[in-house]
Amino acid sequence: MIDKEIVIEAMEEAIQKSARNRYGAENDIRAKLDPVTGDLRLWRVVEVVEEVEDYFKQVDLAAAQKLQADAKVGDFIVDPLPAIDLGRIEHHLFLSYARKKLIVVGTRNQTAGTRAFVWYDTQCVSAEDGKQVWTATQDQRQGAGGSHGEQDHHPVIVGDTVYVEPYAYDLETGQRTASWSLGRGGHGCGSISASAKMCFFRAGNPTMCELASGAKTKVTRVSRPGCWINMIPAGGLVLIPEASSGCVCDFPIQASMAFASRALSGVADAQ
């Protein structure tokens, strides 16, 4: 007879492998199955560091202390993982379509200790038969209840890549791109938009980022786009229409602007 502990260990290993396919193979994911109740606990282990180099396995001290108040640099802490279930969506639900696939992204809050944090759940569904192709979930590492659109980041699809800020996923497989993580910097409300080579967003001022390299460049330093999708790349131009309705920012946001693409040192054309 096979030992019960060996069976449970094999099941936990299989669950961990499946979870890495769902949450991203770069994560250090652990599973624990209660042999009596059958309850499953799933979590990832992250290292607390001063400066994050691997966003999948490391977390800075400020973010770590949101999960565990007594965390310190050098600790390895537990970050519980939820099941992916669109029925849990509490806020926005975004739909995008590309290459016979429907990308569904929803936002919700998840409690860790006494605080709630923002999570985004993504499902890729075949537009031909409605079957699920892949799923992913991500911790935005932002506290819930903010006032600058932490629940409002609309995904974009460029070629074979789905960008669900701050991460990127392969459209066909759902594999997370380990080398790509968007850190806006500055005042970062509003959704991103994208062209074939660049993405555009608000980071204090209008900003563009080269998709291939991650190099960022300010479009202007004297204006500010609106709080939604307010930078529109189209026809070789980047359009930033007037966006003052309901906004009291002390920037010239009542002006509408249009920018023609040009070669910049170290940065590709905006088109």
DOKE-441609 format. One record per residue: residue in three letters; residue number from 1; x, y, z of N, C-alpha, C in turn. Coordinates in Angstrom, 3 decimals, padded with zeros to 6 digits. Atoms other than C-alpha are relative to their C-alpha. Layout:
# residues N
ATOM   aa    i     neast    nnorth       nup    caeast   canorth      caup     ceast    cnorth       cup
ATOM  ALA  NUM         X         Y         Z         X         Y         Z         X         Y         Z
...
This chain:
# residues 271
ATOM   aa    i     neast    nnorth       nup    caeast   canorth      caup     ceast    cnorth       cup
ATOM  MET    1   000.839  -001.193   000.000   000.000   000.000   000.000   000.881   001.254   000.000
ATOM  ILE    2  -000.759  -001.249   000.073   001.252   003.481  -000.859  -000.267   000.832   001.242
ATOM  ASP    3   000.119  -000.817  -001.203   001.935   005.650   002.168  -000.838   001.239  -000.274
ATOM  LYS    4   000.903  -001.145   000.156  -000.702   008.363   002.666   000.768   001.303  -000.172
ATOM  GLU    5  -000.778  -001.220   000.085   001.945   011.054   003.138   000.624   000.180  -001.386
ATOM  ILE    6  -000.576  -000.064   001.350   003.546   010.187  -000.214  -001.060   000.458  -000.998
ATOM  VAL    7   001.098  -000.397   000.896   000.167   010.544  -001.952  -000.296   001.492   000.147
ATOM  ILE    8   000.299  -001.412  -000.248  -000.512   013.926  -000.311   001.116   000.876  -000.554
ATOM  GLU    9  -001.136  -000.774   000.511   002.983   015.171  -001.187  -000.048   000.087  -001.526
ATOM  ALA   10   000.104  -000.003   001.461   002.493   014.154  -004.816  -001.124   000.917  -000.474
ATOM  MET   11   001.118  -000.880   000.352  -000.864   015.948  -004.904   000.397   001.466   000.154
ATOM  GLU   12  -000.435  -001.372  -000.223   000.687   019.100  -003.431   000.947   000.462  -001.097
ATOM  GLU   13  -000.927  -000.343   001.079   003.461   019.036  -006.047  -000.751   000.261  -001.306
ATOM  ALA   14   000.796  -000.188   001.215   000.894   018.658  -008.837  -000.776   001.315   000.056
ATOM  ILE   15   000.744  -001.252  -000.167  -001.163   021.544  -007.428   000.930   001.191  -000.185
ATOM  GLN   16  -000.970  -001.079   000.151   001.949   023.729  -007.207   000.350   000.227  -001.464
ATOM  LYS   17  -000.320  -000.116   001.421   002.794   023.002  -010.842  -001.145   000.656  -000.752
ATOM  SER   18   001.171  -000.600   000.649  -000.743   023.827  -011.947  -000.131   001.479   000.364
ATOM  ALA   19   000.111  -001.389  -000.453  -000.714   027.018  -009.859   001.030   000.888  -000.683
ATOM  ARG   20  -001.016  -000.796   000.701   002.523   028.176  -011.503  -000.442   000.301  -001.429
ATOM  ASN   21   000.533  -000.272   001.333   000.839   027.810  -014.880  -001.040   001.111   000.046
ATOM  ARG   22   001.065  -000.998  -000.136  -002.002   029.996  -013.609   000.540   001.357   000.421
ATOM  TYR   23  -000.456  -001.264  -000.580  -000.132   032.629  -011.600   001.314   000.501  -000.586
ATOM  GLY   24  -001.285  -000.386   000.561   003.166   032.674  -013.497   001.104  -000.887   000.545
ATOM  ALA   25  -001.029   000.956  -000.403   006.041   030.182  -013.465   001.144   000.660   000.758
ATOM  GLU   26  -001.088  -000.709  -000.665   008.381   032.877  -012.134  -000.215   000.082   001.508
ATOM  ASN   27   000.315  -000.104  -001.421   006.619   032.862  -008.751   000.410  -001.260   000.756
ATOM  ASP   28  -000.309   001.120  -000.891   007.783   030.662  -005.865  -001.277  -000.365   000.746
ATOM  ILE   29   001.330   000.324  -000.505   004.425   029.031  -005.175   000.036  -001.296   000.802
ATOM  ARG   30   000.089   001.181  -000.868   003.682   026.551  -002.362  -001.474  -000.365   000.203
ATOM  ALA   31   001.357   000.483  -000.272   000.618   024.419  -001.668   000.026  -000.919   001.211
ATOM  LYS   32   000.124   000.877  -001.162  -000.544   022.674   001.494  -001.404  -000.553   000.058
ATOM  LEU   33   001.293   000.684  -000.015  -003.343   020.128   001.564  -000.219  -000.605   001.373
ATOM  ASP   34   000.330   000.553  -001.312  -004.994   019.324   004.888  -000.504  -001.435  -000.191
ATOM  PRO   35   000.394   001.400   000.226  -005.192   015.505   005.021  -001.307  -000.385   000.668
ATOM  VAL   36   001.237   000.321  -000.713  -008.202   015.586   007.339  -001.201   000.663  -000.649
ATOM  THR   37   001.139  -000.752   000.523  -010.452   018.334   005.950  -000.003   000.118  -001.516
ATOM  GLY   38  -000.105  -000.176   001.436  -009.149   018.443   002.368   000.161   001.451  -000.426
ATOM  ASP   39  -000.167  -001.419   000.318  -008.764   022.227   002.606   001.372   000.240  -000.632
ATOM  LEU   40  -001.236  -000.319   000.712  -006.130   023.674   000.286   000.394   001.437   000.288
ATOM  ARG   41  -000.566  -001.342  -000.131  -003.907   026.642   001.086   001.062   000.169  -001.072
ATOM  LEU   42  -000.914  -000.284   001.094  -001.963   028.267  -001.715   000.628   001.361   000.252
ATOM  TRP   43  -000.664  -001.276  -000.239   000.632   030.984  -001.337   001.299   000.075  -000.805
ATOM  ARG   44  -001.315  -000.188   000.593   003.786   032.456  -002.822   000.936   000.545   001.072
ATOM  VAL   45  -001.016  -000.462  -000.936   007.017   033.173  -000.959   000.801   001.109  -000.674
ATOM  VAL   46  -000.762  -001.120   000.541   008.704   036.530  -001.503   001.046   000.445   001.021
ATOM  GLU   47  -001.090  -000.471  -000.847   011.969   037.904  -000.151  -000.099   001.514   000.181
ATOM  VAL   48   000.016  -001.432  -000.284   012.055   041.317   001.518   001.391   000.567  -000.263
ATOM  VAL   49  -001.285  -000.574   000.387   014.820   043.427  -000.047  -000.080   001.529   000.035
ATOM  GLU   50  -000.030  -001.460   000.024   015.921   047.051  -000.049  -000.372   000.518  -001.373
ATOM  GLU   51   000.285  -000.413   001.376   015.776   047.332  -003.852  -000.408  -001.215  -000.813
ATOM  VAL   52   000.543   001.154   000.720   013.641   044.990  -005.947   000.672  -000.167  -001.357
ATOM  GLU   53  -000.572   000.346   001.300   015.401   043.277  -008.847  -000.858  -001.037  -000.724
ATOM  ASP   54   000.875   001.034   000.566   012.977   040.363  -009.386  -001.393   000.208   000.578
ATOM  TYR   55   001.325  -000.372  -000.493   009.358   041.527  -009.122  -000.877  -001.213   000.326
ATOM  PHE   56   000.796   001.189  -000.256   008.088   037.948  -009.006   000.356  -000.654   001.339
ATOM  LYS   57  -000.455   000.703  -001.197   010.130   036.792  -005.999   000.492   000.932   001.095
ATOM  GLN   58  -000.485  -000.955  -000.991   011.051   039.977  -004.163  -001.029   001.101   000.224
ATOM  VAL   59   000.891  -001.094  -000.326   009.222   042.824  -002.473   000.784   000.972   000.876
ATOM  ASP   60  -000.715  -000.962  -000.842   010.467   046.063  -000.923  -000.619   000.032   001.401
ATOM  LEU   61   000.404   000.038  -001.407   010.145   046.710   002.792  -001.376   000.599   000.220
ATOM  ALA   62   001.301  -000.653  -000.198   007.170   049.084   002.530  -001.141  -000.921  -000.406
ATOM  ALA   63   001.049   000.912   000.465   005.114   046.591   000.502  -000.084  -001.236   000.896
ATOM  ALA   64  -000.014   001.186  -000.860   006.203   043.689   002.737  -000.729   000.261   001.303
ATOM  GLN   65   000.622  -000.301  -001.286   005.025   045.445   005.878  -001.507   000.187  -000.111
ATOM  LYS   66   001.442   000.008   000.201   001.565   045.774   004.345  -000.557  -001.417   000.146
ATOM  LEU   67   000.402   001.395  -000.128   001.452   041.969   004.306   000.307  -000.547   001.391
ATOM  GLN   68  -000.439   000.491  -001.310   003.318   041.381   007.549   000.671   001.167   000.721
ATOM  ALA   69  -000.421  -001.257  -000.631   003.763   044.297   009.937   001.425  -000.034   000.523
ATOM  ASP   70  -001.337   000.080  -000.588   006.995   043.024   011.513   001.062  -000.455  -000.993
ATOM  ALA   71  -000.955   000.438   001.012   008.708   042.150   008.216   001.219   000.919  -000.013
ATOM  LYS   72  -001.234  -000.780   000.111   012.319   043.265   007.806   000.809  -000.526  -001.179
ATOM  VAL   73  -000.833   000.371   001.144   014.909   043.165   005.025   000.720  -001.320   000.296
ATOM  GLY   74  -000.596   001.321  -000.166   016.171   039.615   004.527  -001.000  -001.079   000.334
ATOM  ASP   75   001.041   000.981  -000.313   012.936   037.942   005.613  -000.604  -000.584  -001.266
ATOM  PHE   76   000.846   000.593   001.031   010.963   035.558   003.445  -001.402  -000.064   000.587
ATOM  ILE   77   001.353  -000.074  -000.548   007.258   036.201   003.890  -000.987  -000.675  -000.940
ATOM  VAL   78   001.046   000.718   000.733   004.061   034.501   002.766  -001.037   000.989  -000.531
ATOM  ASP   79   001.029  -000.814   000.636   001.668   036.157   000.327  -001.099  -000.946  -000.499
ATOM  PRO   80   001.053   000.951   000.394  -001.620   034.146   000.138  -000.521   000.284  -001.404
ATOM  LEU   81   000.526  -000.120   001.359  -002.953   033.497  -003.353  -001.464  -000.416  -000.034
ATOM  PRO   82   001.420   000.354   000.114  -006.677   033.503  -004.192  -000.252  -000.852  -001.233
ATOM  ALA   83   000.448   000.658   001.224  -008.511   031.354  -006.678  -000.472   001.054  -000.996
ATOM  ILE   84   000.467  -000.920   001.037  -009.304   033.024  -009.996  -001.459  -000.294  -000.288
ATOM  ASP   85   001.436   000.190   000.162  -013.042   033.500  -010.191  -000.606   001.349  -000.350
ATOM  LEU   86   000.550  -001.290   000.416  -014.709   036.287  -012.175  -001.227   000.376   000.820
ATOM  GLY   87   001.125  -000.318  -000.864  -017.638   036.005  -009.808   000.409   000.845   001.196
ATOM  ARG   88  -000.498  -000.795  -001.110  -015.412   037.743  -007.272   000.251   001.455  -000.395
ATOM  ILE   89  -000.288  -001.359   000.456  -015.023   040.871  -009.403  -000.927   000.986   000.693
ATOM  GLU   90   000.763  -000.978  -000.761  -016.129   043.903  -007.414  -000.139   001.334  -000.727
ATOM  HIS   91  -000.047  -001.341   000.571  -015.326   046.852  -009.654  -000.176  -000.065  -001.519
ATOM  HIS   92   000.128  -000.068   001.453  -014.591   047.143  -013.372   000.252  -001.353  -000.650
ATOM  LEU   93  -000.237   001.178   000.827  -014.737   044.416  -015.995   000.291   000.488  -001.410
ATOM  PHE   94  -000.428  -000.468   001.315  -012.814   045.078  -019.230   000.023  -001.168  -000.978
ATOM  LEU   95  -000.011   001.017   001.049  -013.235   043.132  -022.485   000.835   000.499  -001.175
ATOM  SER   96  -000.816  -000.316   001.176  -010.693   043.086  -025.332   000.019  -001.228  -000.899
ATOM  TYR   97   000.031   001.115   000.952  -010.554   040.961  -028.491   001.205   000.087  -000.923
ATOM  ALA   98  -001.082   000.077   000.977  -007.634   039.825  -030.648   000.219  -001.455  -000.387
ATOM  ARG   99  -000.400   001.313   000.516  -006.865   036.811  -032.846  -000.852  -001.146   000.542
ATOM  LYS  100   000.979   001.012  -000.382  -010.007   034.854  -032.008   000.029  -000.318   001.500
ATOM  LYS  101  -000.030   000.177  -001.451  -009.493   035.335  -028.289  -000.618   001.213   000.677
ATOM  LEU  102   000.605  -001.051  -000.806  -011.507   037.347  -025.775   000.760   000.082   001.317
ATOM  ILE  103  -000.732  -000.222  -001.244  -009.481   038.829  -022.924  -000.929   000.716   000.976
ATOM  VAL  104   000.890  -000.537  -001.024  -011.516   039.457  -019.773   000.850   000.361   001.215
ATOM  VAL  105  -000.784  -000.459  -001.148  -009.920   041.544  -017.017  -000.935   000.666   001.000
ATOM  GLY  106   000.840  -000.574  -001.046  -011.625   042.355  -013.720   000.824   000.402   001.204
ATOM  THR  107  -000.722  -000.488  -001.168  -010.597   044.182  -010.573  -000.815  -000.236   001.265
ATOM  ARG  108   000.643   000.286  -001.279  -011.348   043.469  -006.932   000.960   000.357   001.125
ATOM  ASN  109  -000.816  -000.186  -001.195  -010.071   043.948  -003.394   000.223  -001.346   000.672
ATOM  GLN  110  -000.271   001.195  -000.799  -008.415   041.249  -001.318   000.620   000.438   001.316
ATOM  THR  111  -000.464  -000.394  -001.330  -007.832   041.537   002.411   001.232  -000.804   000.396
ATOM  ALA  112  -001.187   000.620  -000.580  -004.423   040.823   003.923   000.173   000.612   001.383
ATOM  GLY  113  -000.020  -000.542  -001.355  -004.488   041.185   007.680  -001.183   000.930   000.194
ATOM  THR  114   001.072  -000.981  -000.232  -006.448   044.341   008.422  -000.179   000.948  -001.171
ATOM  ARG  115   000.057  -000.922   001.129  -005.939   046.013   005.041  -000.473  -000.718  -001.263
ATOM  ALA  116   000.437   000.537   001.289  -007.404   045.540   001.576   000.933   000.517  -001.096
ATOM  PHE  117  -000.887  -000.343   001.095  -005.285   045.522  -001.580  -000.676  -000.308  -001.330
ATOM  VAL  118   000.591   000.126   001.328  -006.058   045.740  -005.288   000.599  -001.207  -000.729
ATOM  TRP  119  -000.416   001.126   000.841  -005.919   042.572  -007.425  -000.699   000.109  -001.351
ATOM  TYR  120   000.583   000.092   001.338  -006.512   042.128  -011.156  -000.013  -001.472  -000.416
ATOM  ASP  121   000.135   001.366   000.504  -007.808   038.814  -012.571  -000.212   000.041  -001.509
ATOM  THR  122   000.091   000.053   001.454  -007.420   037.928  -016.257  -000.379  -001.398  -000.457
ATOM  GLN  123   000.317   001.268   000.653  -009.058   035.183  -018.291   000.041   000.197  -001.507
ATOM  CYS  124   000.010   000.039   001.468  -008.436   034.371  -021.940  -000.954  -001.102  -000.431
ATOM  VAL  125   001.047   000.935   000.426  -011.413   032.694  -023.612   000.001  -000.085  -001.522
ATOM  SER  126   000.110   000.176   001.442  -011.667   031.238  -027.102  -001.297   000.640  -000.496
ATOM  ALA  127   001.185  -000.633   000.564  -014.038   033.377  -029.161  -000.770  -000.954  -000.906
ATOM  GLU  128   000.657   000.967   000.877  -014.895   030.297  -031.252  -000.918  -000.947   000.767
ATOM  ASP  129   000.816   000.980  -000.736  -016.172   027.901  -028.579  -000.245   000.389   001.460
ATOM  GLY  130   000.234  -000.466  -001.357  -016.095   029.909  -025.313   000.803  -000.712   001.071
ATOM  LYS  131  -000.788   000.739  -000.983  -013.592   027.567  -023.657   001.145   000.857   000.519
ATOM  GLN  132  -001.095  -000.738  -000.624  -011.049   028.955  -021.246   001.332  -000.469  -000.573
ATOM  VAL  133  -001.324   000.304   000.543  -007.544   029.162  -022.738   001.059   000.119   001.090
ATOM  TRP  134  -000.918  -000.166  -001.131  -005.595   030.518  -019.754  -000.544   001.044   000.964
ATOM  THR  135   000.388  -000.976  -001.020  -005.979   032.538  -016.575   001.255   000.536   000.674
ATOM  ALA  136  -001.095  -000.594  -000.770  -003.750   034.828  -014.540  -000.599   000.932   001.045
ATOM  THR  137   000.419  -000.966  -001.009  -004.069   036.912  -011.407   001.227   000.737   000.492
ATOM  GLN  138  -001.162  -000.778  -000.418  -001.841   039.665  -010.100  -000.345   000.954   001.132
ATOM  ASP  139   000.088  -000.923  -001.129  -001.336   041.615  -006.915   000.600   001.324  -000.448
ATOM  GLN  140  -000.496  -001.304   000.436  -001.041   045.309  -007.809   000.881   000.666   001.051
ATOM  ARG  141  -000.769  -000.568  -001.101   000.628   045.993  -004.440  -000.382   001.461   000.250
ATOM  GLN  142   000.572  -001.308  -000.288  -001.617   049.010  -004.041  -001.141  -000.178   000.991
ATOM  GLY  143   001.097   000.043  -000.937  -003.925   049.665  -001.140  -001.310   000.389  -000.674
ATOM  ALA  144   001.317  -000.331   000.546  -007.637   049.737  -001.952  -000.513   001.300   000.623
ATOM  GLY  145   000.625  -001.198  -000.534  -009.747   052.835  -001.465   000.708   001.284  -000.346
ATOM  GLY  146  -000.696  -001.206   000.427  -007.423   055.267  -003.207  -000.889   000.880  -000.872
ATOM  SER  147   000.793  -000.979   000.756  -008.565   058.258  -005.226   000.536   000.238  -001.404
ATOM  HIS  148  -000.615  -000.259   001.296  -006.507   057.905  -008.402  -000.041  -001.219  -000.916
ATOM  GLY  149   000.262   000.965   001.060  -007.944   055.042  -010.404   000.770  -001.292   000.067
ATOM  GLU  150  -000.745   001.254  -000.073  -006.103   052.021  -009.057  -000.797  -001.185  -000.541
ATOM  GLN  151   000.846   001.067   000.544  -009.076   049.907  -010.240  -000.296   000.200  -001.489
ATOM  ASP  152   000.453  -000.427   001.321  -009.270   051.576  -013.666   000.984  -000.249  -001.133
ATOM  HIS  153  -001.042   000.158   001.009  -006.225   050.347  -015.602  -000.427  -001.007  -001.073
ATOM  HIS  154   000.492   000.808   001.119  -007.606   049.055  -018.891   001.164  -000.728  -000.675
ATOM  PRO  155  -001.076   000.715   000.701  -005.522   046.315  -020.608   000.108   000.442  -001.455
ATOM  VAL  156  -000.166  -000.215   001.441  -004.104   046.700  -024.120   000.657  -001.239  -000.602
ATOM  ILE  157  -000.581   001.135   000.715  -003.148   044.068  -026.708   000.786   000.540  -001.186
ATOM  VAL  158  -000.852  -000.378   001.123  -000.247   044.593  -029.096   000.634  -001.267  -000.549
ATOM  GLY  159  -000.546   001.216   000.586   000.562   041.730  -031.459  -000.364  -001.219   000.815
ATOM  ASP  160   000.203   001.229  -000.770   001.019   038.569  -029.392   000.086   000.232   001.503
ATOM  THR  161  -000.200  -000.307  -001.410   001.210   040.366  -026.053  -001.200   000.742   000.582
ATOM  VAL  162   001.057  -000.671  -000.754  -001.468   041.345  -023.536   000.663   000.756   001.149
ATOM  TYR  163  -000.575  -000.810  -001.064  -000.449   044.215  -021.268  -001.091   000.303   001.031
ATOM  VAL  164   000.876  -000.286  -001.136  -002.257   044.213  -017.917   000.916   000.649   001.039
ATOM  GLU  165  -000.965  -000.764  -000.792  -000.368   046.920  -016.093   000.097  -000.501   001.441
ATOM  PRO  166  -001.289  -000.333   000.611   002.259   046.491  -014.752   000.642  -001.146  -000.771
ATOM  TYR  167  -000.607   001.185   000.580   002.773   043.060  -016.380  -000.425  -000.205  -001.455
ATOM  ALA  168   000.298   000.357   001.382   002.721   041.538  -019.854  -000.115  -001.518  -000.095
ATOM  TYR  169   000.253   001.426   000.151   001.397   038.114  -020.910  -000.020  -000.388  -001.471
ATOM  ASP  170   000.102   000.533   001.352   001.716   035.970  -024.023  -001.465  -000.285  -000.317
ATOM  LEU  171   001.417   000.138   000.348  -001.653   036.060  -025.804  -000.408  -001.454  -000.162
ATOM  GLU  172   000.345   001.393   000.281  -001.522   032.375  -026.762   000.053  -000.878   001.248
ATOM  THR  173  -000.248   000.926  -001.107  -000.218   030.789  -023.557  -000.286   000.582   001.378
ATOM  GLY  174   000.159  -000.625  -001.303  -000.685   033.331  -020.756   001.282   000.086   000.798
ATOM  GLN  175  -001.282  -000.074  -000.700   003.002   033.064  -019.843   000.370   001.455   000.245
ATOM  ARG  176  -000.379  -001.377  -000.332   004.081   036.217  -018.023   001.420   000.289  -000.476
ATOM  THR  177  -001.310  -000.410   000.487   007.008   038.092  -019.566   000.844   000.472   001.174
ATOM  ALA  178  -000.779  -000.278  -001.206   009.636   038.053  -016.830   000.769   001.316  -000.097
ATOM  SER  179  -000.862  -001.174   000.167   011.640   040.936  -018.299  -000.774   001.309  -000.119
ATOM  TRP  180   000.779  -001.221   000.234   008.737   043.420  -018.583  -000.880   000.309   001.208
ATOM  SER  181   000.840  -000.479  -001.090   007.240   045.360  -015.693  -000.004   001.517  -000.064
ATOM  LEU  182   000.123  -001.438   000.186   005.940   048.895  -016.103  -000.089   000.715   001.337
ATOM  GLY  183   000.051  -000.886  -001.153   006.792   051.296  -013.320  -000.156   001.417  -000.507
ATOM  ARG  184   000.244  -001.319   000.591   005.201   054.604  -014.282   000.856   001.082   000.630
ATOM  GLY  185  -000.606  -001.133  -000.680   006.624   056.874  -011.639  -000.901   001.213  -000.143
ATOM  GLY  186   000.829  -001.200   000.104   004.969   060.192  -010.945  -001.456  -000.295   000.302
ATOM  HIS  187   001.437   000.065  -000.258   001.229   060.750  -010.774  -000.614  -000.920  -001.039
ATOM  GLY  188   000.256   001.041   000.981  -000.034   057.552  -012.399  -001.430  -000.444  -000.176
ATOM  CYS  189   001.357   000.452   000.294  -003.816   057.534  -012.683  -000.225   000.040  -001.509
ATOM  GLY  190   000.278   000.075   001.427  -005.419   056.923  -016.057   000.511  -001.299  -000.595
ATOM  SER  191  -000.363   001.247   000.660  -005.178   053.927  -018.398   001.055   000.236  -001.070
ATOM  ILE  192  -000.981  -000.088   001.075  -002.446   053.149  -020.882  -000.685  -000.224  -001.347
ATOM  SER  193   000.369   000.302   001.379  -002.898   053.173  -024.639   001.276  -000.445  -000.697
ATOM  ALA  194  -001.203   000.537   000.638  -000.523   051.681  -027.197  -000.099   000.065  -001.516
ATOM  SER  195  -000.148   000.165   001.446   000.694   051.666  -030.778   000.826  -001.264  -000.215
ATOM  ALA  196  -000.741   001.222   000.296   002.788   049.003  -032.471   001.303  -000.095   000.785
ATOM  LYS  197  -001.314   000.012  -000.634   005.992   050.034  -030.704   000.034   000.632   001.383
ATOM  MET  198  -000.052  -000.794  -001.220   005.084   052.266  -027.778  -001.297  -000.132   000.789
ATOM  CYS  199   001.214  -000.221  -000.779   002.652   052.602  -024.909   000.063   001.407   000.596
ATOM  PHE  200   000.119  -001.395  -000.410   001.421   055.958  -023.601  -000.850   000.070   001.265
ATOM  PHE  201   000.708  -000.053  -001.268   000.243   056.967  -020.154   000.345   001.286   000.740
ATOM  ARG  202  -000.243  -001.133  -000.886   000.118   059.603  -017.470   000.966  -000.422   001.108
ATOM  ALA  203  -000.964   000.224  -001.073   003.128   059.669  -015.160   000.453   001.371   000.487
ATOM  GLY  204  -000.220  -001.409  -000.283   002.863   063.158  -013.784  -000.311   000.799  -001.240
ATOM  ASN  205   000.192  -000.621   001.313   003.145   064.351  -017.374  -000.253  -001.089  -001.037
ATOM  PRO  206   000.137   001.003   001.062   002.360   062.632  -020.702   001.329  -000.718  -000.233
ATOM  THR  207  -001.229   000.801   000.085   004.871   059.803  -021.049  -000.208  -001.139  -000.988
ATOM  MET  208   000.059   001.158   000.883   005.673   057.126  -023.617   001.106  -000.974   000.384
ATOM  CYS  209  -000.938   001.060  -000.374   007.461   053.812  -023.109   000.163  -000.946  -001.180
ATOM  GLU  210  -000.264   000.937   001.091   009.133   051.664  -025.754  -000.299  -001.419   000.482
ATOM  LEU  211   000.424   001.325  -000.439   007.558   048.207  -025.556   001.155  -000.996  -000.001
ATOM  ALA  212  -001.088   000.967   000.106   010.723   046.376  -026.612   001.016   000.138   001.126
ATOM  SER  213  -001.082  -000.209  -000.960   013.168   047.959  -024.178  -000.446   000.508   001.357
ATOM  GLY  214   000.457  -000.602  -001.246   011.068   049.653  -021.508   000.505   001.408   000.221
ATOM  ALA  215  -000.511  -001.364  -000.128   012.786   053.009  -022.151  -001.153   000.995  -000.009
ATOM  LYS  216   001.088  -000.974  -000.137   010.546   055.898  -021.046   000.480   001.410  -000.335
ATOM  THR  217  -000.299  -001.386   000.376   010.429   059.463  -022.380  -001.216   000.862   000.256
ATOM  LYS  218   001.085  -000.954  -000.176   008.318   062.450  -021.360  -000.377   000.600  -001.354
ATOM  VAL  219   000.469  -000.664   001.216   006.179   063.765  -024.212   000.013   001.513   000.202
ATOM  THR  220  -000.156  -001.396  -000.414   005.865   067.118  -022.446   000.248   000.020   001.504
ATOM  ARG  221  -000.190  -000.183  -001.436   006.798   068.440  -019.010  -000.840   001.165   000.526
ATOM  VAL  222   000.801  -001.168  -000.396   004.260   071.269  -018.943  -001.490  -000.276  -000.001
ATOM  SER  223   001.426   000.306   000.071   000.946   069.464  -019.404  -000.266  -001.317   000.714
ATOM  ARG  224   000.396   001.253  -000.651  -000.981   066.541  -017.974  -001.221  -000.553  -000.721
ATOM  PRO  225   001.193   000.589   000.619  -003.370   064.112  -019.704  -001.098  -000.222   001.034
ATOM  GLY  226   001.121   000.227  -000.898  -006.770   063.316  -018.259   000.118  -001.311   000.744
ATOM  CYS  227  -000.033   001.137  -000.914  -007.670   060.535  -015.856  -000.495  -001.298  -000.619
ATOM  TRP  228   000.450   001.234   000.637  -008.907   057.982  -018.405   000.955  -000.297  -001.140
ATOM  ILE  229  -000.897   000.257   001.130  -007.494   056.874  -021.795   000.089   001.305  -000.786
ATOM  ASN  230  -000.029  -001.369   000.501  -006.410   060.356  -022.753   001.208   000.295  -000.870
ATOM  MET  231  -001.054  -000.148   001.003  -003.423   059.750  -025.047  -000.318  -000.990  -001.110
ATOM  ILE  232   000.506   000.824   001.096  -004.500   058.449  -028.446   001.017  -000.026  -001.132
ATOM  PRO  233  -000.904   000.122   001.147  -001.855   057.183  -030.913  -000.790  -000.435  -001.235
ATOM  ALA  234   000.785   000.314   001.200  -003.421   057.250  -034.383   000.569   000.757  -001.190
ATOM  GLY  235  -000.415  -000.642   001.242  -002.283   057.946  -037.935   001.345   000.688   000.080
ATOM  GLY  236  -001.309  -000.619  -000.124   001.294   058.710  -036.955   000.054   001.152   000.975
ATOM  LEU  237   000.057  -001.086  -000.977   000.179   061.234  -034.321  -000.292  -000.551   001.391
ATOM  VAL  238   000.458   000.261  -001.359  -000.220   061.188  -030.570  -000.895   001.170   000.386
ATOM  LEU  239   000.992  -001.027  -000.299  -003.378   063.092  -029.651  -000.289   000.025   001.499
ATOM  ILE  240   000.345  -000.172  -001.411  -003.983   064.478  -026.155  -001.107   001.048   000.063
ATOM  PRO  241   001.109  -000.956   000.025  -007.445   066.049  -026.156  -000.223   000.667   001.352
ATOM  GLU  242   000.374  -000.740  -001.204  -008.767   068.535  -023.612  -000.665  -000.942   001.005
ATOM  ALA  243   000.491   000.943  -000.999  -009.574   066.801  -020.313  -000.258   000.670   001.340
ATOM  SER  244   000.131  -000.759  -001.243  -010.544   069.411  -017.762  -001.279  -000.282   000.771
ATOM  SER  245   001.284   000.198  -000.650  -014.052   068.212  -016.927   000.156  -000.697   001.344
ATOM  GLY  246  -000.045   000.576  -001.330  -014.224   067.626  -013.193   001.376  -000.098   000.606
ATOM  CYS  247  -001.362   000.110  -000.496  -010.469   067.925  -012.749   000.514   001.373   000.425
ATOM  VAL  248  -000.510  -001.272  -000.514  -008.708   070.598  -010.718   001.529   000.024  -000.001
ATOM  CYS  249  -001.460   000.010   000.076  -005.088   069.759  -011.600   000.520   001.369  -000.442
ATOM  ASP  250  -000.562  -001.300   000.363  -002.884   072.826  -011.820   000.942  -000.115  -001.193
ATOM  PHE  251  -000.718   000.123   001.261  -001.726   071.962  -015.343  -000.909   000.503  -001.111
ATOM  PRO  252   000.831  -000.486   001.102  -002.896   073.315  -018.741  -000.742  -001.138  -000.695
ATOM  ILE  253   000.715   001.139   000.572  -005.248   070.368  -019.282  -001.184   000.436  -000.857
ATOM  GLN  254   001.069  -000.482   000.877  -007.775   072.594  -021.086   000.459   000.104  -001.439
ATOM  ALA  255  -000.533  -000.070   001.363  -005.492   072.555  -024.109  -000.056  -001.371  -000.660
ATOM  SER  256  -000.089   001.221   000.802  -005.798   069.922  -026.855   001.295   000.041  -000.791
ATOM  MET  257  -001.314   000.035   000.634  -002.463   068.818  -028.301   000.090  -001.165  -000.965
ATOM  ALA  258  -000.301   001.066   000.947  -001.258   066.757  -031.241   001.501  -000.009  -000.253
ATOM  PHE  259  -001.441   000.132   000.178   002.293   065.438  -031.630   000.284  -000.944  -001.166
ATOM  ALA  260  -000.444   000.853   001.089   003.938   064.071  -034.770   001.205  -000.817   000.467
ATOM  SER  261  -001.110   000.864  -000.427   006.354   061.152  -034.315   001.298   000.445  -000.646
ATOM  ARG  262  -001.334  -000.292   000.526   010.063   061.715  -034.746   000.989  -000.918   000.715
ATOM  ALA  263  -001.014   000.873  -000.599   013.208   059.676  -034.061   000.657   000.727   001.152
ATOM  LEU  264  -000.657  -000.545  -001.170   014.540   060.292  -030.558   001.207  -000.859   000.337
ATOM  SER  265  -001.210   000.719  -000.340   017.947   059.306  -029.312  -000.297  -001.141   000.953
ATOM  GLY  266   000.192   001.164  -000.857   017.693   055.750  -027.960  -001.435  -000.452   000.126
ATOM  VAL  267   001.413   000.374  -000.105   013.909   055.610  -028.387  -000.584  -000.089  -001.406
ATOM  ALA  268   000.588   000.203   001.315   011.932   054.279  -031.366  -001.063   001.037  -000.289
ATOM  ASP  269   001.087  -000.881   000.373   009.368   056.283  -033.295  -001.265  -000.355   000.775
ATOM  ALA  270   001.239   000.231  -000.751   006.015   056.687  -031.565  -001.014  -000.783  -000.789
ATOM  GLN  271   001.025   000.662   000.819   004.093   055.243  -034.492   000.039  -001.509   000.186
